[in-house]
Structure formats: structure tokens, C-alpha cells
């Protein structure tokens, strides 16, 4: 999976984990209404191709990629050293819950594409779902009048929406394959939700 840019610029002069009230020029297409806004699920990304399951892998800072590694980029990121890609899912315990989510969601009959594996034993289960399952990326379209909200303060409107929506974030999908995203944590809004607030 390629790195998805944030729709707003990062705070490069301060806390890089936060965004500032400035549109990322690479994501101007979002403001023009050229993409579809979808829910971002919080789990582990996987890929299905030809009825086979692939787990996400990252050859960081010169590490040797795992056997069967399929990179998402031609080379590691020159700034971070990360080189994301996919590796075949293993039959051992390290991929047990990913395989369980894969089988519960249709297994070999699933359409090729990327998915988010979620469930009680995956990533601390911030979505509070049971049982394990795969959610296709881009499948959960957010029915919301984005164009009306863009007319005002984008930064404040995104904060308000994410605070009330009680989701991890938003991923916009352009018809040509580009994507953009924003997460609650980009604004310092807590995620996952506190257990007594779910």
C-alpha cells in the first residue's frame, strides 16, 4: 500500500503528528469534489489477489525485505527509509487472526483488492468489533454534503465532523487512483475512543 498523503499539511515546524489549517497542494482535487469520501477503519491492511492473502510488510531503513516481498514503491522513501509492500500471509501464528478474518469474509472467493482486517485480536480492536473480518478499502462511503462544508473553514469543519462521527478518519478516493486522508489523531482528537464512550 502506497503512503496516502494528508489532505491538510503537516505541522513541519512543530509537531509533525499534527496538521495545520492549510490544504496540501497534492490534494486540491478533494476540494474540487473529484473524489469519494470513505470511512477509514482501524486495523491491519491486507491484500487479496487471486484468492490468496497477503500481509503488509515494511522493509525499514535498509532491512532485507521478507521472502516474497512485493514493494508498493520503486524504492524506499528517501526521508523516512520506509519501503512498504506485501508478503504472502504465513500459516503460522503470526498471521493467524488475519487468516481467520480472511476465511470469515469469504476467503478465496473474495475480489482482488486491499482490505482492512479488524476484530478482537487485531491491533487492540479499536473498532470494538467481533468476530474477525475484512472490510474492503473504500467500501463505506460517507453520505455527507462535503461541498457545503468546504465553503467554510475546512480545518474546523473536519475537526467537528471527526469528533461527532466517532470514526478513526476519512480516506478520499479519486477515480484515477489517487487518495488523500485525515485522521482524528491529526488534530489531537483521541482515538481509539475511551471504552466507556463507545
C-alpha positions, 0 to 999 in steps of 0.5 A: 500500500502506497503512503496516502498523503494528508489532505491538510499539511503537516505541522513541519515546524512543530509537531509533525503528528499534527496538521495545520489549517492549510490544504496540501497542494497534492490534494486540491482535487478533494476540494474540487469534489473529484473524489469519494469520501470513505470511512477509514477503519482501524486495523491491519491492511491486507491484500487479496489477489487471486484468492490468496492473502497477503500481509503488509510488510515494511522493509525499514531503513535498509532491512532485507525485505521478507521472502516474497516481498512485493514493494508498493514503491520503486524504492524506499522513501528517501526521508523516512527509509520506509519501503512498504509492500506485501508478503504472502500471509504465513500459516503460522501464528503470526498471521493467524487472526488475519487468516481467520478474518480472511476465511470469515469474509469469504476467503478465496472467493473474495475480489482482488483488492486491499482490505482492512482486517479488524476484530478482537485480536487485531491491533487492540480492536479499536473498532470494538468489533467481533468476530474477525473480518475484512472490510474492503478499502473504500467500501463505506462511503460517507453520505455527507454534503462535503461541498457545503462544508468546504465553503467554510473553514475546512480545518474546523469543519473536519475537526467537528465532523471527526469528533461527532462521527466517532470514526478513526478518519476519512480516506478520499478516493479519486477515480484515477487512483489517487487518495488523500486522508485525515485522521482524528489523531491529526488534530489531537482528537483521541482515538481509539475512543475511551471504552466507556464512550463507545 
